[in-house]
């Protein structure tokens, strides 16, 4: 049985329903991976000092929805993901067994003294300087417990070239960023509900394109001539 349960193409984005560890070997090499995988920190926060935090409260209220966070990536999974790409941006990279990096991306949240982290880090394998984006943590379109703001993922996508893979697509923000920036993207998601949300959000992104981004031009079709 194929590990690909559904395969949907919307514009220049391909959305796949399935287990990324089973689907990735079928894709071959991609230019870049940009992703925000599960960190495995929810249970630690609920039982410890973060039990009164927004993350902890949300986890208690949506326990089933957050089951994905109970299985963080290990070294084997990380190596599999890195083996298929040339460039990588992995949010939460400080939680994973990754080598030292010269170029970290930093999401600086202007809010201070609240219960969640005031910044988040993305590991990259690029030989470049550390870069920072200032972006408010609130997102009116939030569909996932750890959904990054669209501007943060657009910032990430701009750091790499070529076709982008997000093996942990979630609600599809990386692919929405691809659609908004006129980039090609592939997303893989295990949860059918989040997959549907991602498809809807990517379609909406194409239906409402950014005015200052050149969109792909349709290829001309050769018409039959009546002789």
Residue, then its C-alpha position, 0 to 999 in steps of 0.5 A: x500500500x502506498x504511503x501517500x494517502x492523498x496527493x493534491x496540487x494547487x498552483x506550484x504547491x504539492x500537498x501530500x497526506x502521509x507519514x513524512x518518514x515514509x514519503x520522503x524516500x519517494x521524493x528524491x532530492x529537493x533543493x531545500x527543507x524549511x520546516x517547524x517539526x514537533x519539539x516534544x516539549x508539551x508534556x514537560x511544560x504541563x507537568x512543570x513550571x510552564x503549567x500556567x502558560x498559554x502553551x500548557x493551557x492550550x495543550x490541556x484543552x486540546x490534548x488530542x490535537x497536540x498528540x503530534x508533539x509527543x514524538x519529537x525527531x531523533x538523530x535518525x529522522x533528522x539525518x533522513x531529512x537532511x540527506x535529501x536537501x542541499x539547504x535546510x531551515x529547521x525551526x526549534x533546531x536548538x531542541x534537536x541533535x544538529x551540528x554547530x551552525x554559523x547561520x541561525x535565524x531568530x524570530x524576536x517577539x517584541x512582547x516581553x515578560x509573558x509566559x512563552x519564549x521571547x524568541x525562537x531559533x531556526x538552525x540552518x546549514x548555510x554559511x551565512x550570518x545570523x539573521x533576525x526577524x521582529x514579528x508579533x506572536x499573535x496570528x489571527x489565522x492560527x489553525x495549529x497550536x504552534x503555527x508560525x506567523x506567515x511573515x516568519x515563514x516568508x522570511x525563512x523561505x526567502x533564505x533558500x533557493x529552489x523548490x522547498x519541502x516542508x515534511x511537517x506541513x501542519x496547517x500549511x504556513x510554509x506552503x502559503x508563504x511559497x504561494x505568496x512569494x511565487x515559489x514551488x513547494x511540497x508539504x507532507x502532513x500526517x493528520x487528515x484534519x490539518x491536511x484539509x486546513x492546509x489545502x484550504x489555506x494554500x488555495x486561498x493564498x493563490x486566490x488572493x495573490x500578493x500584488x507585488x509578487x510576479x505570479x507564474x505565467x500560464x504556458x501558451x497552448x498550441x491551437x489546432x488550425x482549421x484548414 
